[in-house]
Structures are given as C-alpha cells and as structure tokens.
Amino acid sequence: MEGWRTGLVTTFVPEIPFDTFKGEYVVVVVGPPPMMKFTGLNLMEQGVEPEKVYMSFERKISCAIGKCGHCRIDEVYVCLDGPVFPYTVARDLID
C-alpha cells in the first residue's frame, strides 16, 4: 500500500485521509503512555470514531497471570483483561 506509514507520531495523524476510507479501518496505537494519550486525543480531533481505535498496553505485562500486579492499572490487570483495549476503555485508564 503505497504511501502508508507505520510508527506514527501525532504530527502525522492530520495527514491520514480517514474520511476517504469509508469507515473501513481500525487504528491500533502502541507506544509510551504519554504518546498513546495524545495520539488518541489527536485521532478524536480528526473525527475518528472512538470505536475504531484500540490501545495496546503490552509493555506492562510481566507474569501474564495476574499474580505480580506489575501490569495493574487502577483495577484492571492488563495481562488478564487486555492487553489491547478499545479506546473507550483505555482513555480512562490512569497509568
């Protein structure tokens, strides 16, 4: 797919022609928590529907069985409840 980019930062989000995709897309955001937060906000500013956005918290997993608590954010255990969350859930996770 010519012209596609991976490893986006928020400066590139406005360049993505989401309105030309006719709703046939999903966005998966990975990276450090501050980048994911601002990328999600920027996507919402560009008119991307929250249901089309997913956030990956895979970096938080240590034991993968919910015992160590390393991946816990609020009351959510990333290793058991995720690690990929819809934006509608991820935006409320305070890391």
SEMAR-500250 format. One record per residue: residue number from 0; residue in three letters; chain; x, y, z of N, C-alpha, C, CB in turn. Coordinates in steps of 0.02 Angstrom, whole numbers. Each point is the difference from the previous one (the first is absolute). Last residue first. Glycine has a CB too. Layout:
residues N
NUM; ALA; A; X; Y; Z; X; Y; Z; X; Y; Z; X; Y; Z;
...
***
This chain:
residues 95
94; ASP; A; -124; 279; 1711; 62; -37; 8; 48; 38; 45; -15; -51; -114;
93; ILE; A; -259; 31; 59; 50; 48; 24; 62; -40; 17; -87; 81; 46;
92; LEU; A; -139; -115; -212; 51; -34; 41; 54; 51; 19; -23; -111; -57;
91; ASP; A; -165; 158; -90; -13; 10; 71; 50; -35; 45; -119; 11; -28;
90; ARG; A; 120; -26; -213; 6; 72; 15; -11; 14; 75; -40; 26; -116;
89; ALA; A; 14; -249; 21; 69; 22; 11; 5; 73; 20; 36; -85; -83;
88; VAL; A; -247; -14; 18; 23; -24; 65; 68; 30; 16; -64; -107; -15;
87; THR; A; -31; 159; -192; -52; 19; 48; 17; -23; 70; -84; -4; -91;
86; TYR; A; 218; -60; -96; 13; 68; 24; -50; 22; 52; 50; 27; -110;
85; PRO; A; 0; -287; 85; -31; 52; -41; 14; 68; 31; -90; -81; -39;
84; PHE; A; 267; -112; 83; -64; 25; 24; -30; 48; -51; 38; -13; 119;
83; VAL; A; 162; -195; -75; -25; 51; -46; -70; 19; 21; 72; -44; -96;
82; PRO; A; 52; -130; 206; 35; 63; 10; -22; 56; -47; 94; -68; 37;
81; GLY; A; -227; -52; 127; 23; 30; -63; 43; -50; -37; -5; 115; 50;
80; ASP; A; -85; -157; 169; -56; 36; -31; 17; 28; -69; -39; 28; 114;
79; LEU; A; 202; -150; 21; -62; -40; 1; -56; 32; -39; 34; -44; 110;
78; CYS; A; 182; 148; -85; 13; -68; -25; -62; -43; -3; 115; 10; 47;
77; VAL; A; -121; 214; 43; 11; 0; -73; 9; -71; -26; 52; 114; 9;
76; TYR; A; -193; -33; 202; 62; -37; -11; 9; -7; -75; -11; -63; 111;
75; VAL; A; -135; 248; 46; 7; -41; -60; 68; -35; 0; -77; 77; -64;
74; GLU; A; -15; 96; 217; -23; -67; 18; 7; -50; -57; -79; 53; 80;
73; ASP; A; 236; 152; -84; -62; 5; 38; -20; -70; 23; -37; 104; -66;
72; ILE; A; 210; -159; -68; -16; 71; -8; -69; 9; 29; 73; 14; -106;
71; ARG; A; 132; -220; 102; -63; 28; 25; -3; 76; -12; -6; -91; 86;
70; CYS; A; 187; -78; -129; -39; 27; -56; -64; 35; 22; 47; -90; -70;
69; HIS; A; 105; -18; 226; 39; 49; -39; -42; 34; -54; 102; -68; 23;
68; GLY; A; -161; -116; 138; -29; 66; 5; 37; 54; -39; -39; -34; 110;
67; CYS; A; 59; -223; -73; 51; 48; 23; -27; 71; 10; 85; -70; -58;
66; LYS; A; -223; -119; -24; 25; -11; 68; 46; 55; 24; -10; -121; -21;
65; GLY; A; -109; 71; -202; -34; 42; 49; 24; -7; 71; -95; -7; -73;
64; ILE; A; 179; -93; -141; -54; -38; 32; -34; 39; 56; 61; -105; -29;
63; ALA; A; 136; 173; -110; -52; -21; -47; -55; -43; 31; 86; 5; -86;
62; CYS; A; 131; 120; 161; -12; -71; 14; -52; -31; -47; 31; 21; 120;
61; SER; A; 32; 207; -170; 59; -32; 29; -12; -75; 10; 31; 109; 56;
60; ILE; A; -134; 126; -201; -8; -69; 22; 66; -27; 26; -93; -16; -84;
59; LYS; A; 45; 239; -18; -10; -5; 71; 0; -72; 26; -64; 104; -8;
58; ARG; A; 77; -28; -226; 63; 13; 34; -4; -10; 75; 27; 80; -89;
57; GLU; A; -217; -90; -65; 39; -61; 7; 65; 10; 38; -49; -38; -106;
56; PHE; A; -161; 173; 39; 38; 9; 61; 46; -60; 13; -94; 70; 47;
55; SER; A; -57; 58; -259; 36; -59; 23; 42; 17; 61; 2; -45; -118;
54; MET; A; -240; 141; -13; 63; 17; 32; 32; -63; 27; -43; 115; 30;
53; TYR; A; -151; -33; -233; 20; -47; 52; 69; 21; 26; -67; -94; -53;
52; VAL; A; -160; 194; -106; 67; 8; 27; 12; -50; 56; -1; 122; -30;
51; LYS; A; -207; -78; -91; 47; -22; -51; 72; 0; 26; -77; 44; -88;
50; GLU; A; -116; 36; 211; -8; -72; -8; 50; -29; -51; -121; 12; 30;
49; PRO; A; 99; 227; 10; 35; -36; 54; -2; -76; -6; -27; 96; 73;
48; GLU; A; 20; 67; -289; -47; -24; 50; 37; -39; 54; -92; -6; -86;
47; VAL; A; 192; 211; -63; 0; -73; 3; -47; -22; 57; 120; -6; -45;
46; GLY; A; -59; 237; -22; -65; -28; -16; -2; -76; -1; -20; 101; -65;
45; GLN; A; 200; 60; 127; -4; -10; -72; -65; -34; -21; 124; -8; -2;
44; GLU; A; -70; 46; 231; -5; 66; -32; -7; -6; -75; 68; 48; 92;
43; MET; A; -29; -243; 32; -68; 23; 13; -10; 69; -33; -5; -65; 109;
42; LEU; A; 221; -25; -115; -45; -38; -44; -72; 23; 8; 78; -98; 7;
41; ASN; A; 82; 188; 138; 7; 27; -67; -44; -36; -50; 117; 32; 27;
40; LEU; A; -106; -112; 194; -34; 65; -2; 2; 30; -69; 29; 19; 120;
39; GLY; A; 93; -217; -87; -72; -12; 5; -40; 65; -3; 24; -101; 68;
38; THR; A; 209; 117; -58; -20; -26; -65; -75; -14; -1; 114; -51; -16;
37; PHE; A; -17; 117; 219; -8; 56; -47; -16; -23; -71; 80; 63; 71;
36; LYS; A; -48; -230; 97; -52; 47; 22; -11; 54; -52; 29; -23; 119;
35; MET; A; 150; -128; -149; -65; -32; -15; -57; 48; 19; 50; -114; 20;
34; MET; A; 168; 181; 33; -11; 2; -72; -68; -30; -18; 125; -8; -18;
33; PRO; A; -56; -1; 245; -16; 69; -21; -13; 5; -75; 71; 42; 94;
32; PRO; A; -11; -262; -6; -66; 26; 19; -13; 73; -20; 5; -78; 94;
31; PRO; A; 164; -71; -241; -1; 22; 70; -66; 33; 16; 125; 15; -2;
30; GLY; A; -149; -181; -195; 53; 46; 18; -3; 17; 74; -1; 46; -115;
29; VAL; A; -182; -124; -95; 48; -29; 46; 53; 52; 16; -20; -116; -46;
28; VAL; A; -241; 82; -80; 51; 46; 25; 43; -38; 50; -76; 100; -17;
27; VAL; A; -103; -148; -199; 30; -29; 59; 58; 44; 21; -35; -118; -34;
26; VAL; A; -202; 133; -128; 64; 29; 18; 24; -33; 64; -28; 111; -56;
25; VAL; A; -146; -172; -167; 8; 5; 72; 70; 28; 12; -80; -98; 24;
24; TYR; A; -111; 88; -247; 66; 2; 32; -7; -7; 75; 43; 73; -92;
23; GLU; A; -211; -18; -102; 32; -65; -4; 71; 2; 27; -70; -27; -100;
22; GLY; A; -93; 214; 67; -11; -39; 61; 33; -68; 1; -105; 59; 9;
21; LYS; A; 133; 100; -191; -70; -21; 4; -14; -45; 60; -6; 9; -124;
20; PHE; A; 210; 116; 41; 0; -72; 12; -70; -29; 7; 110; 12; 55;
19; THR; A; -41; 225; -78; -1; -35; -65; -4; -76; 8; 66; 94; -49;
18; ASP; A; -48; 63; 234; -65; 8; -32; -4; -36; -67; -11; 109; 58;
17; PHE; A; 216; -99; 70; -49; -46; 28; -67; 4; -36; 58; 9; 110;
16; PRO; A; 194; 64; -163; -66; 17; -27; -55; -49; 23; 57; 50; -99;
15; ILE; A; 186; 48; 206; -34; -63; -19; -71; 16; -23; 71; -66; 82;
14; GLU; A; 84; 230; 8; 13; -16; -71; -36; -63; -24; 111; 55; 14;
13; PRO; A; -111; 30; 218; -42; 41; -44; 10; -15; -75; 5; 87; 87;
12; VAL; A; 132; -204; 76; -70; -19; 2; -43; 44; -46; 17; -40; 118;
11; PHE; A; 225; 62; -66; -22; -30; -63; -74; -15; -2; 113; -48; -11;
10; THR; A; 2; 137; 204; 6; 49; -54; -24; -27; -66; 96; 50; 60;
9; THR; A; -84; -184; 144; -59; 42; -8; 5; 51; -56; -19; -15; 120;
8; VAL; A; 152; -209; -149; -2; 46; 57; -56; 48; -14; 124; -12; 25;
7; LEU; A; -66; -252; -124; -23; 69; -3; 11; 37; 65; -84; -36; -82;
6; GLY; A; 140; -194; -25; 38; 37; 50; -19; 73; 1; 92; -81; -15;
5; THR; A; -138; -25; -214; -6; -33; 65; 44; 39; 48; -23; -115; -51;
4; ARG; A; -108; 166; -203; 54; 8; 49; -14; -43; 61; 22; 116; -41;
3; TRP; A; -90; -92; -244; -19; -16; 69; 60; 8; 45; -88; -79; -39;
2; GLY; A; 88; 104; -207; -16; 60; 39; -19; -14; 72; -35; 51; -105;
1; GLU; A; 1; -246; -70; 43; 57; -9; -22; 59; 42; 24; -39; -115;
0; MET; A; -51; -227; 137; -42; 59; 0; 44; 62; 0; -92; -62; 61;
***
